[in-house]
């Protein structure tokens, strides 16, 4: 028990929690925007990979760091537009289209990396975002500006969704697209815009890994974070505030298992620690998902004029 207390009272532990949570916050918000409009976006894993490479490659070629973030967001938006064309414009299966986007984005990213650096054995590095030492707030001062961006994106998303006409339109097409159409709202335009915005956030989530958490791009660095974000949206009941809580909860378990591995010695197999964040997150998901009120039109293709 004293070992756990030592971990929890160490500020470095909470710095790690917030750092691990940052890409999950951005990715979960991205999925939330898509699903609030009624579209499941399983392309997130590949979009995060593409965002990670595009942002890093842009900075490596001489762009400023924030321009690299913009490149990552634009890359995500392009894949989001493709996903919208398939699922909204053509009304194809959202599951198949999303998985196809993931395979396409991941393969293109790895191919681009190999073509750009054919003879490199060690990944080239850049100078990433520096911690915000000037901020003066414990824990947050050790983070980079992208973490602050992720935290600010939560209340901003909540305000837009629940306090603006645009947010009302997004929620309306996700609940009852026929009623939205009857009010003169273009379901295709709103869903497409929500998917593009959500995918841009996914791209920024990927760029955090190469421009902030690390200083290089390497294969498998996203490591399933996109799928965790899809689950966290259900845990959050499609609400931005709860999405933040879910991301922090998973990050807490992940940071905890890393430290338990370091101090556990050979008493407990390390695989137990590795599965700890996933097992506890699944348990929390099961407990919460039963009461989750999902968008009624989620995963239901919409064709104008149909009832």
C-alpha positions in Angstrom: 0.0 0.0 0.0 2.8 2.4 0.8 4.2 1.8 -2.7 0.9 2.9 -4.2 0.8 6.0 -2.0 4.4 6.9 -3.0 3.3 6.7 -6.7 0.2 8.8 -6.2 1.8 11.6 -4.3 4.6 12.0 -6.8 3.9 15.0 -9.2 5.8 13.2 -11.9 3.0 10.5 -12.0 0.3 13.1 -12.6 2.5 14.7 -15.3 2.6 11.4 -17.0 -1.2 10.9 -16.7 -1.9 14.2 -18.4 0.7 13.5 -21.1 -0.7 10.0 -21.9 -4.3 11.4 -21.9 -3.6 14.2 -24.4 -3.9 12.2 -27.6 -6.9 10.3 -26.2 -8.7 13.6 -25.4 -8.2 14.9 -28.9 -9.0 11.5 -30.6 -12.1 11.0 -28.4 -13.4 14.4 -29.2 -12.9 13.6 -32.9 -14.9 10.4 -32.7 -17.6 12.2 -30.6 -18.1 14.9 -33.3 -18.5 12.2 -36.0 -20.9 10.0 -33.9 -23.0 13.0 -32.7 -23.8 13.5 -36.4 -24.7 9.9 -36.7 -21.6 8.5 -38.4 -19.2 5.9 -36.9 -15.6 6.7 -37.9 -13.4 3.6 -37.5 -10.8 5.3 -39.6 -9.4 7.0 -36.5 -6.4 4.6 -36.1 -5.2 5.2 -39.6 -5.9 8.9 -39.5 -3.9 9.3 -36.3 -1.0 7.5 -38.0 -1.3 9.8 -41.0 -1.5 12.9 -38.8 1.6 11.8 -36.9 3.6 11.3 -40.0 2.4 14.4 -41.9 2.9 16.8 -39.0 6.4 15.4 -38.2 7.4 15.3 -41.9 6.3 18.9 -42.4 8.4 20.1 -39.4 11.4 17.9 -40.5 11.2 19.7 -43.9 11.4 23.1 -42.3 7.9 24.1 -41.2 7.3 25.7 -37.8 5.8 23.3 -35.2 2.3 24.9 -35.3 2.4 24.6 -39.1 3.1 20.9 -38.6 0.0 20.7 -36.4 -2.0 22.4 -39.1 -0.6 20.0 -41.7 -1.7 17.1 -39.5 -5.2 18.5 -39.1 -5.5 19.1 -42.8 -4.3 15.5 -43.5 -7.0 14.2 -41.1 -9.6 16.4 -42.7 -8.8 15.0 -46.2 -9.3 11.4 -45.0 -12.4 12.6 -43.2 -13.7 14.0 -46.4 -13.1 10.7 -48.1 -14.9 8.9 -45.3 -17.8 11.3 -45.6 -18.0 10.7 -49.4 -18.3 7.0 -48.8 -20.6 6.9 -45.8 -22.7 10.0 -46.3 -22.6 10.6 -50.1 -22.8 7.0 -51.2 -24.4 5.6 -48.0 -21.9 2.7 -47.8 -21.3 0.6 -44.7 -19.7 2.8 -42.0 -17.8 -0.1 -40.5 -16.3 -1.2 -43.8 -15.5 2.3 -45.0 -13.9 3.2 -41.6 -11.7 0.1 -41.6 -10.8 0.8 -45.2 -9.7 4.3 -44.3 -7.6 2.9 -41.5 -5.8 0.5 -43.8 -5.4 3.1 -46.5 -4.1 5.8 -44.2 -1.7 3.5 -42.4 -0.3 1.9 -45.5 0.2 5.3 -47.3 1.9 6.7 -44.2 4.4 3.8 -43.9 5.0 3.8 -47.7 5.6 7.6 -47.6 8.1 7.1 -44.7 10.0 4.3 -46.5 10.2 6.3 -49.8 11.3 9.5 -47.9 13.9 7.7 -45.9 14.9 4.6 -47.8 18.3 4.0 -46.2 17.7 5.2 -42.7 17.9 2.7 -39.8 17.5 5.2 -37.0 14.4 7.5 -37.3 15.4 11.2 -38.0 14.5 13.6 -35.2 13.2 17.1 -34.8 13.0 19.6 -32.0 9.5 19.1 -30.5 7.3 21.4 -28.5 8.9 22.6 -25.2 7.1 22.4 -21.9 5.2 25.4 -20.8 7.5 26.4 -17.9 6.2 29.9 -18.1 2.7 28.8 -17.0 3.6 28.4 -13.4 0.8 25.8 -12.7 2.0 22.5 -11.2 1.7 19.5 -13.5 0.4 21.6 -16.4 3.7 23.6 -16.6 5.5 20.3 -17.5 3.2 19.8 -20.5 3.4 21.1 -24.0 1.0 23.6 -25.7 -0.8 20.7 -27.4 -2.0 19.4 -24.1 -3.4 22.9 -23.3 -5.0 22.8 -26.7 -6.6 19.5 -25.9 -7.9 20.7 -22.6 -9.4 23.9 -24.1 -11.0 21.8 -26.9 -13.2 20.1 -24.4 -15.2 23.1 -23.1 -15.2 24.6 -26.6 -16.7 21.4 -28.1 -19.3 21.3 -25.3 -20.2 25.0 -25.9 -20.6 24.6 -29.7 -22.6 21.3 -29.3 -25.0 22.6 -26.7 -25.1 26.4 -27.1 -25.0 27.2 -30.8 -27.2 26.5 -33.8 -24.4 24.6 -35.5 -24.2 22.2 -32.5 -28.0 21.8 -32.5 -27.9 20.9 -36.2 -25.2 18.3 -35.6 -27.2 16.7 -32.7 -30.4 16.8 -34.7 -29.0 15.0 -37.7 -27.5 12.4 -35.3 -30.9 11.8 -33.7 -33.5 12.4 -36.4 -32.2 13.3 -39.8 -35.7 13.3 -41.3 -36.8 15.9 -38.9 -33.6 17.9 -39.6 -34.4 17.8 -43.3 -37.9 18.9 -42.6 -36.5 22.0 -40.9 -34.4 22.8 -44.0 -31.1 21.5 -42.6 -28.9 19.7 -45.1 -28.1 16.4 -43.5 -25.3 15.7 -46.0 -23.6 19.0 -45.4 -23.8 18.8 -41.6 -22.7 15.2 -41.4 -19.8 15.9 -43.8 -18.7 18.9 -41.8 -18.8 17.0 -38.5 -16.8 14.1 -40.0 -14.2 16.5 -41.4 -13.9 18.4 -38.1 -13.7 15.2 -36.1 -11.1 13.7 -38.5 -9.0 16.9 -38.2 -8.9 16.5 -34.4 -7.8 12.9 -34.9 -5.0 14.1 -37.1 -3.9 16.6 -34.4 -4.1 13.7 -31.9 -1.6 11.8 -34.0 0.7 14.8 -34.4 1.0 15.0 -30.6 2.9 11.8 -30.6 5.6 13.0 -33.0 5.7 16.7 -32.2 5.3 16.6 -28.4 5.5 13.2 -26.7 8.4 12.1 -29.0 10.6 13.8 -31.6 10.5 11.2 -34.3 8.1 9.0 -36.3 8.2 5.2 -36.0 6.0 2.3 -37.0 3.2 1.2 -34.6 3.6 4.3 -32.5 -0.2 4.9 -32.4 -0.5 1.4 -30.9 -4.3 1.1 -30.7 -5.0 4.5 -29.2 -7.6 5.1 -31.9 -9.6 2.0 -30.8 -9.4 3.2 -27.2 -10.9 6.5 -28.3 -13.9 4.7 -29.9 -14.6 2.9 -26.7 -14.1 6.1 -24.6 -16.9 7.8 -26.5 -19.3 5.2 -25.3 -17.9 5.5 -21.8 -18.5 9.3 -22.1 -22.1 8.9 -23.3 -21.2 11.2 -26.2 -20.5 14.1 -23.9 -17.2 16.2 -24.1 -16.8 16.6 -20.3 -17.2 12.8 -19.7 -14.8 12.2 -22.6 -12.1 14.1 -20.7 -12.8 12.1 -17.6 -12.6 8.8 -19.5 -9.3 9.8 -21.2 -7.9 10.7 -17.8 -9.1 7.5 -16.2 -7.5 5.3 -18.9 -4.3 7.4 -18.7 -4.3 7.0 -14.9 -4.4 3.2 -15.2 -1.7 3.2 -18.0 0.7 5.4 -16.0 0.1 3.3 -12.9 0.9 0.1 -14.6 4.1 1.5 -16.0 5.3 2.4 -12.5 4.1 -0.8 -11.0 6.1 -2.7 -13.5 9.2 -0.7 -12.5 8.7 -1.4 -8.8 7.1 -4.9 -8.9 10.2 -6.9 -9.6 9.6 -10.5 -10.5 6.8 -11.1 -8.0 4.0 -10.4 -10.5 4.3 -11.2 -14.2 4.6 -8.0 -16.2 1.7 -9.0 -18.5 -0.6 -8.5 -15.5 0.5 -4.8 -15.4 0.2 -4.4 -19.1 -3.5 -5.6 -19.2 -4.4 -3.6 -16.1 -5.5 -0.3 -17.8 -7.5 -2.3 -20.5 -9.2 -4.6 -18.0 -10.2 -1.8 -15.6 -11.3 0.4 -18.6 -13.5 -2.5 -19.9 -15.0 -2.8 -16.5 -15.8 0.9 -16.3 -17.2 0.8 -19.8 -19.5 -2.1 -19.0 -20.8 -0.4 -15.9 -21.5 2.9 -17.7 -22.5 1.7 -21.2 -25.8 0.2 -20.0 -27.0 3.7 -19.1 -25.5 5.4 -22.2 -28.0 7.3 -24.4 -26.5 6.9 -27.9 -27.5 9.0 -30.9 -30.6 7.3 -32.4 -29.4 7.7 -36.0 -25.9 6.4 -35.3 -24.7 4.1 -38.1 -27.9 4.5 -40.0 -27.3 5.6 -43.6 -29.5 8.5 -44.7 -30.9 9.1 -48.2 -32.7 12.3 -48.8 -36.5 11.9 -49.2 -36.6 8.5 -47.5 -38.8 8.0 -44.5 
